[in-house]
Amino acid sequence: MSQETPARSSTLKHELRTPLNHILGYCEMSIEEAQDQKQDAFIPDLQRIHAAGRQLLAVVDNLFDPSKSGAEPSEAFLHHEVRTPLNQIIGYAEMLQEEASDRRQDAFISDFQKIHHAARQLLELIVTKLIPGRKEELGEPGAVTTFLRRTPAGTASFVPEAGEIIFPTEPGCLLVVDDNELNRDMLARRLERLGHQVICAENGREALEKIRATPFDLVLLDIMMPVMNGHEVLEQLKADPALRALPVIVLSASDESQNVIRCIQMGAEDHLRKPFDPVLLQARINACLEKKRFRDREVSYLRQIQEEKQRSDELLYIILPRDVAAELKATNAVKPRRFNNVAVLFCDIVGFTEFSERHAPEEILPHLQSLVQSFEQLATRHELEKIKTIGDAFMATAGLLAPLENPALNAVRCGLDMVTAARDLPPHWEVRVGVHVGPVIAGVVGRKKYQYDVWGDTVNTAARMEEAATAGSVCVNAETWEALRACCRGQSHGRIPVKGKGEMEIFTIHEANLGI
């Protein structure tokens, strides 16, 4: 502009002032008409347009003041001193047309459209004549449509001849970040008309504070701001694992390609220049919100899958020992293994069949549940692994999955405590316990219902010891007694016949704490 001749400069000044005069003139007439017809709702926005128009007029007069320096204005100056108030004029003019249509005040619509048309003309002049070599996608003057209609998909779109507002089916919680109060107000009101919940911040630092305190669905972010600019906000958002998925649309008066590229590279979902096309803005917002909803659903599904997996693992750990469950998960099978020094314990309720014949199942089951839970706790305390329950019988092992110095001693101590627990708990049952130590084979049987089990002569002998025991006692054979005699007090019952085993010397254990 420094190379303009005085005549050319005067012509350009006239070209710029003409649409400005139209904006101010129609705005002043509309204020008067609104006052006369008591349509006070229009007046605040008209006053904002008028103030922005006067601000633009002062900038234009200053640019072409012969007494000022002939230096060409910078693009940054034109963006902030010219386009910011111009964006506000365009935005408020669009909202006034929507408001007039809603209120069925058709007489105002024509003048509001003229204000909007003049602002678009002024924008085109500024871009084409004050910023040499710049071409922007301005569209035809007046092409930015202003009203809303229902589309087949149920979304909202802007058309000039309709007047019904259709809210989005899934509105979001949006944060508008802009240091200009009118920009915030204008954008927030437009978004609220679309059904969104809108919160505003006037700088980047305030935006980050609100983002960390409120779960937003989308951020509409200005770049040029004091305290903390938009680039710094993007940088902090994307560096925070808890916030990096939050979508951001940058709204800026600058559309330099390097600025756009930088915003996208920093993680912004999109970049729109001011003044924005309402149709395009709404489409981008809807796309971002839908994308976030898909991402939120994906995160929710993954969380549910993880929770289900955790519940499945917990159930598997209840059914199987933890190491066995881990092997089954890793290989889909459990290799049978031989263990040489394992104590097997069987505990059975004396007279349970007769008791069951005299009591209803609903009465029996709570007592049985309480007793088994107590046995499970005792098994854990004495480092035994519960294998299974068979009716009223409880089976456990010592030294199977974790080596013990004397597995038989652990099992006998647990058996003595089981006798005491059964007597103390209602209905004060008597139990008998059999223990035997020796080699076993352990593994998982079944496919549909897994069960970890042990097999071998040691298991059979332990079961026979339980059958040979009297009520309230723990019984072992002579072989197991040899592993216990140094630390237990017991009594031999001599050799007695044992099913499938012939005659065996049987011992009843009375105490298992000697020498401790």
C-alpha positions in Angstrom: 0.0 0.0 0.0 3.0 2.2 0.4 3.3 2.3 -3.4 -0.3 3.4 -4.0 -0.7 6.7 -5.7 -2.8 9.3 -3.9 -5.7 8.9 -6.3 -5.6 5.1 -6.1 -5.3 5.3 -2.3 -8.3 7.6 -2.2 -10.3 5.2 -4.4 -9.4 2.2 -2.2 -10.4 4.1 0.9 -13.7 4.9 -0.7 -14.3 1.3 -1.7 -13.6 0.2 1.9 -15.8 2.8 3.5 -18.8 2.2 1.3 -19.7 -1.2 2.8 -18.8 0.1 6.2 -21.2 3.0 5.8 -23.9 0.4 4.8 -23.2 -1.6 7.9 -23.4 1.4 10.2 -26.4 2.9 8.4 -28.5 -0.2 8.4 -27.5 -0.9 11.9 -28.6 2.5 13.2 -31.9 2.2 11.4 -32.5 -1.2 12.8 -31.8 0.0 16.3 -34.3 2.8 15.9 -36.9 0.4 14.3 -36.4 -2.1 17.1 -36.9 0.6 19.7 -40.1 1.7 18.0 -41.5 -1.8 17.7 -40.4 -2.8 21.2 -38.2 -5.6 19.8 -35.5 -5.0 22.5 -34.0 -8.5 22.0 -32.3 -7.3 18.8 -30.7 -4.2 20.3 -27.7 -5.6 22.2 -26.4 -7.4 19.1 -27.0 -4.4 16.9 -25.1 -2.3 19.3 -22.2 -4.8 19.2 -22.3 -4.6 15.4 -22.3 -0.9 15.4 -19.3 -0.7 17.9 -17.4 -3.1 15.7 -18.2 -1.0 12.6 -17.0 2.2 14.2 -13.8 0.4 15.2 -13.3 -0.7 11.6 -14.0 2.8 10.3 -11.3 4.2 12.6 -8.8 1.6 11.4 -9.6 2.4 7.7 -9.2 6.1 8.3 -5.9 5.5 10.1 -4.6 3.3 7.3 -5.2 6.1 4.7 -4.2 9.1 6.9 -1.7 11.1 4.7 0.1 12.2 7.9 0.9 8.6 8.9 3.9 6.6 7.8 3.5 5.0 4.4 4.6 1.6 5.7 2.4 -1.2 4.5 0.3 -2.8 7.3 1.4 -6.2 8.4 -0.8 -9.2 7.8 -1.0 -9.8 11.6 -2.3 -6.2 12.0 -5.0 -6.8 9.4 -6.0 -10.1 11.0 -6.4 -8.7 14.5 -7.4 -5.0 14.0 -9.5 -5.6 10.9 -10.7 -9.2 10.7 -11.6 -9.5 14.4 -14.3 -6.8 14.4 -15.4 -7.9 10.9 -15.8 -11.5 12.1 -18.0 -10.2 14.9 -20.2 -8.2 12.5 -20.7 -11.3 10.3 -21.4 -13.6 13.2 -23.9 -11.3 14.9 -25.6 -10.5 11.6 -26.1 -14.2 11.1 -27.5 -14.7 14.6 -29.8 -11.7 14.2 -31.3 -13.2 11.0 -31.9 -16.4 12.9 -33.5 -14.6 15.8 -35.7 -12.5 13.6 -36.9 -15.7 11.8 -37.6 -17.4 15.2 -39.6 -14.3 16.3 -41.3 -14.1 12.9 -40.1 -10.5 12.6 -39.7 -10.7 8.8 -39.5 -6.9 8.5 -36.1 -6.9 10.2 -34.6 -9.7 8.1 -34.0 -7.7 5.0 -31.9 -5.1 6.8 -30.0 -7.8 8.8 -29.2 -9.5 5.5 -27.9 -6.2 4.0 -25.6 -5.8 7.0 -24.3 -9.3 6.5 -23.9 -8.8 2.8 -22.0 -5.6 3.3 -19.6 -7.2 5.8 -18.9 -10.0 3.3 -18.1 -7.5 0.7 -15.8 -5.6 3.0 -14.0 -8.9 3.9 -13.5 -9.6 0.2 -12.0 -6.2 -0.4 -9.6 -6.5 2.5 -8.4 -9.9 1.4 -8.0 -9.0 -2.3 -6.7 -5.4 -2.0 -5.0 -5.0 1.4 -3.2 -8.4 1.4 -1.4 -8.6 -1.9 -1.1 -12.1 -3.5 -3.6 -13.6 -1.0 -6.6 -15.6 -2.3 -9.0 -17.1 0.1 -12.1 -19.3 -0.2 -14.5 -16.5 0.4 -17.4 -17.8 -1.6 -20.0 -15.5 -3.1 -21.1 -12.6 -1.0 -24.1 -13.7 1.1 -23.3 -17.3 0.4 -22.9 -18.0 4.1 -26.4 -19.0 4.9 -28.0 -18.2 8.1 -31.0 -20.2 9.2 -31.6 -23.8 10.2 -33.6 -26.6 8.7 -34.2 -30.3 9.4 -32.2 -32.7 7.2 -33.2 -36.3 6.6 -30.4 -37.4 9.0 -31.9 -35.2 11.7 -29.0 -32.9 12.0 -29.1 -29.1 11.8 -28.0 -27.1 8.7 -28.2 -23.5 7.7 -30.4 -22.3 4.8 -31.7 -18.8 4.2 -35.4 -19.6 3.6 -36.2 -21.8 6.6 -36.5 -20.8 10.2 -36.9 -23.8 12.4 -34.0 -24.8 14.6 -33.3 -28.5 15.0 -31.0 -29.4 17.8 -28.3 -32.1 17.4 -29.5 -35.5 18.5 -26.4 -35.8 20.8 -25.3 -32.4 22.0 -21.9 -32.1 23.6 -20.1 -30.1 26.3 -17.9 -27.6 24.5 -15.2 -25.3 25.6 -14.7 -22.0 23.7 -11.3 -20.4 24.2 -10.8 -16.8 22.9 -9.4 -13.7 24.4 -12.0 -11.5 22.7 -15.2 -11.3 24.7 -17.5 -10.7 21.7 -15.9 -13.6 19.9 -16.6 -15.8 22.9 -20.2 -14.5 23.2 -21.0 -14.9 19.5 -19.6 -18.4 19.2 -21.1 -19.6 22.5 -24.5 -18.4 21.6 -24.4 -20.0 18.2 -23.4 -23.3 19.7 -26.0 -23.1 22.5 -28.7 -22.6 19.7 -27.5 -26.0 18.4 -28.2 -27.6 21.8 -24.6 -27.8 23.1 -23.6 -26.9 26.6 -20.9 -24.2 26.3 -18.3 -23.0 28.8 -15.9 -20.2 27.9 -12.3 -19.3 28.8 -10.4 -16.1 27.9 -6.9 -17.5 27.7 -5.0 -20.8 27.5 -4.1 -21.1 31.2 -7.8 -20.7 32.2 -8.7 -23.2 29.5 -6.4 -25.9 30.8 -7.7 -25.3 34.4 -11.3 -25.9 33.2 -10.3 -28.8 31.0 -8.7 -30.6 34.0 -11.8 -29.8 36.1 -14.6 -30.6 33.6 -15.0 -33.5 31.1 -15.4 -31.7 27.8 -16.3 -33.3 24.5 -14.6 -30.7 22.3 -12.4 -27.6 22.5 -12.8 -24.6 20.1 -9.5 -22.9 20.4 -8.2 -19.5 19.3 -4.4 -19.2 18.6 -3.4 -15.6 19.3 -4.1 -15.1 23.0 -2.3 -13.5 26.0 -1.0 -15.4 29.0 -0.9 -18.7 27.1 -1.5 -19.0 23.3 -3.3 -21.8 21.5 -0.1 -23.6 20.4 1.0 -23.8 24.1 -2.4 -25.2 25.0 -2.2 -27.9 22.3 1.3 -28.8 23.4 0.2 -29.4 27.0 -3.0 -31.2 26.0 -1.1 -33.7 23.8 1.6 -34.2 26.4 -1.0 -35.3 29.1 -2.1 -38.9 28.6 -5.4 -38.2 30.3 -6.2 -35.3 28.0 -4.5 -36.1 24.7 -7.7 -37.7 23.2 -9.8 -34.6 23.7 -10.5 -33.2 20.2 -9.6 -29.6 19.4 -10.8 -27.4 16.5 -8.6 -24.4 16.0 -10.5 -21.2 15.0 -8.2 -18.5 13.9 -8.2 -15.3 11.8 -4.9 -16.5 10.3 -5.1 -19.2 7.7 -1.4 -19.2 6.7 -0.5 -22.7 5.6 2.4 -23.0 8.0 0.1 -22.1 10.9 -2.5 -24.6 9.8 0.1 -27.3 9.3 1.6 -26.6 12.7 -1.8 -26.9 14.5 -2.6 -30.2 12.8 0.9 -31.6 13.5 0.4 -30.6 17.2 -2.8 -32.7 17.3 -5.7 -30.4 16.4 -8.5 -32.3 14.7 -9.2 -29.4 12.3 -8.5 -25.7 11.5 -11.1 -23.2 10.5 -10.5 -19.6 9.7 -12.6 -16.7 10.9 -15.1 -15.7 9.9 -16.2 -19.3 9.8 -19.0 -20.7 7.6 -21.7 -21.8 10.1 -22.5 -24.8 7.9 -18.9 -25.9 7.8 -18.3 -25.3 11.5 -21.4 -27.3 12.4 -20.3 -30.1 10.1 -16.8 -30.2 11.7 -18.2 -30.1 15.2 -20.6 -32.9 14.5 -17.7 -35.0 12.9 -15.5 -34.4 15.9 -18.2 -35.2 18.4 -19.1 -38.4 16.5 -15.5 -39.4 16.3 -15.1 -38.8 20.1 -18.2 -40.8 20.8 -16.9 -43.7 18.8 -13.6 -43.4 20.7 -15.4 -43.2 24.0 -17.4 -46.3 23.2 -14.3 -48.1 22.1 -12.6 -47.3 25.4 -15.8 -48.3 27.3 -15.9 -51.6 25.4 -12.2 -52.3 26.1 -12.7 -51.5 29.7 -15.7 -53.9 29.9 -13.6 -56.6 28.1 -10.8 -56.1 30.7 -13.3 -56.2 33.6 -14.9 -59.4 32.2 -11.4 -60.9 31.7 -10.5 -60.0 35.3 -13.8 -61.6 36.6 -13.0 -64.6 34.4 -9.5 -64.8 35.9 -10.8 -64.4 39.4 -13.3 -67.2 38.8 -10.5 -69.4 37.3 -8.3 -68.7 40.4 -11.2 -69.8 42.6 -11.6 -73.1 40.7 -7.9 -73.7 40.2 -4.7 -72.9 42.0 -3.1 -69.7 40.7 0.0 -71.3 39.1 -2.2 -74.0 37.5 -4.6 -71.3 36.2 -1.7 -69.4 34.7 -0.5 -72.5 32.9 -3.9 -73.2 31.6 -4.3 -69.7 30.3 -0.9 -69.7 28.6 -1.1 -73.1 27.0 -4.8 -74.1 27.1 -3.7 -77.2 28.9 -2.2 -78.3 32.2 0.5 -81.0 32.0 0.1 -83.7 34.7 2.9 -83.7 37.2 4.2 -86.2 39.8 4.9 -84.9 43.3 6.7 -87.1 45.8 6.1 -85.7 49.3 2.5 -84.5 49.5 0.1 -84.9 52.4 -3.5 -85.5 51.5 -6.3 -84.7 54.0 -9.9 -85.9 53.9 -12.5 -84.5 56.4 -16.0 -85.8 56.6 -19.0 -85.0 58.8 -20.1 -87.8 61.0 -23.8 -88.7 60.7 -24.4 -86.2 57.9 -26.8 -88.6 56.0 -29.0 -89.1 59.0 -28.9 -85.3 59.8 -30.0 -84.6 56.2 -33.0 -87.0 56.5 -34.3 -85.0 59.5 -33.7 -81.4 58.1 -34.8 -79.6 55.0 -32.1 -78.7 52.4 -32.7 -75.0 52.9 -31.8 -75.5 56.6 -28.8 -77.7 56.0 -27.1 -75.6 53.3 -26.3 -72.5 55.3 -24.7 -74.6 58.0 -22.6 -76.5 55.5 -21.6 -73.3 53.8 -20.4 -71.8 57.1 -18.4 -74.9 57.9 -16.7 -75.2 54.5 -15.8 -71.5 54.6 -14.2 -72.1 58.0 -12.3 -75.1 56.7 -11.0 -73.0 53.7 -9.7 -70.4 56.2 -8.0 -73.1 58.2 -6.4 -74.6 55.1 -5.0 -71.3 54.1 -3.7 -70.7 57.6 -1.9 -74.0 57.6 -0.6 -73.6 54.0 -2.9 -76.3 52.6 -4.5 -76.1 49.1 -8.2 -77.0 49.0 -8.7 -79.5 46.2 -12.5 -79.9 46.3 -15.6 -80.7 48.3 -17.5 -83.9 47.7 -20.9 -83.6 49.4 -20.0 -83.1 53.0 -16.4 -84.2 52.5 -13.5 -81.7 52.3 -10.2 -82.6 50.5 -7.0 -80.6 50.7 -3.3 -81.2 50.2 -0.1 -79.9 51.9 3.2 -79.6 50.0 1.7 -79.9 46.5 2.2 -76.5 45.0 4.6 -75.1 47.5 7.2 -77.2 49.3 6.9 -77.7 53.0 9.4 -79.1 55.5 6.8 -81.5 57.0 3.6 -81.6 54.9 2.0 -84.3 57.2 2.4 -82.0 60.2 0.7 -79.1 58.5 -2.2 -81.4 57.4 -2.6 -82.9 60.9 -2.6 -79.5 62.6 -5.2 -78.3 60.1 -7.3 -81.5 60.8 -7.2 -80.9 64.6 -8.4 -77.3 64.1 -11.2 -78.6 61.8 -12.5 -80.9 64.6 -12.6 -77.9 67.0 -14.3 -75.6 64.4 -17.0 -78.1 63.6 -17.8 -78.5 67.3 -18.0 -74.7 67.8 -20.2 -73.9 64.8 -24.0 -74.6 64.7 -25.3 -77.3 64.5 -22.1 -78.5 66.3 -21.2 -81.4 64.0 -18.5 -83.9 64.7 -16.0 -84.6 62.0 -13.4 -87.3 61.3 -10.1 -86.6 59.5 -7.7 -88.9 57.7 -4.2 -87.9 56.6 -1.6 -89.7 54.6 1.7 -88.6 53.0 3.4 -89.9 49.9 3.6 -89.4 46.1 0.7 -88.2 43.9 -0.1 -87.3 40.3 -1.8 -83.9 39.9 -3.4 -82.3 36.9 -6.6 -80.9 35.3 -9.4 -83.1 34.1 -12.4 -82.1 31.9 -12.9 -79.5 29.2 -16.2 -77.8 29.9 -15.8 -77.7 33.7 -12.2 -77.7 34.8 -11.1 -79.3 38.0 -7.7 -79.7 39.4 -7.4 -83.1 41.1 -4.8 -85.5 42.6 -4.6 -89.3 42.1 -2.6 -92.2 43.4 -2.4 -94.6 46.3 -1.6 -91.8 48.7 -5.1 -90.3 48.0 -6.8 -93.7 48.4 -5.0 -94.3 51.7 -5.9 -90.9 53.1 -9.5 -91.6 52.3 -9.3 -95.0 54.1 -7.7 -93.2 57.1 -10.7 -90.9 57.3 -13.1 -93.9 57.2 -11.1 -95.5 60.0 -11.1 -92.4 62.2 -13.6 -92.1 65.1 -15.8 -89.0 65.5 -13.7 -85.9 66.5 -10.3 -87.5 65.7 -7.5 -87.3 63.2 -6.2 -90.6 62.0 -3.0 -91.7 60.2 -1.2 -95.0 59.5 2.1 -96.1 60.8 4.0 -94.8 57.8 2.8 -91.2 58.2 3.1 -91.5 62.0 6.9 -91.9 61.5 6.9 -88.4 60.1 4.9 -87.0 63.0 6.0 -88.8 66.2 8.8 -86.3 67.0 6.3 -83.4 67.3 2.9 -85.1 67.9 1.2 -87.0 70.7 -0.9 -89.9 69.5 -2.2 -93.3 70.3 -1.9 -96.6 68.4 -5.1 -98.7 67.9 -3.1 -101.7 66.7 -3.5 -103.3 63.4 -7.0 -103.2 62.0 -8.4 -104.2 58.6 -8.5 -101.4 56.0 -10.7 -101.8 52.9 -8.4 -102.5 49.9 -5.3 -102.3 52.1 -5.4 -105.3 54.4 -4.4 -104.8 58.0 -2.7 -101.5 58.9 -1.5 -100.1 62.2 -3.7 -97.0 62.8 -2.8 -94.0 65.0 -5.1 -91.3 66.4 -3.4 -87.9 66.8 -4.2 -86.0 70.0 -1.8 -83.1 69.9 0.5 -81.7 67.2 2.4 -78.9 68.9 5.1 -80.7 70.7 8.6 -79.3 70.4 7.4 -76.0 69.0 
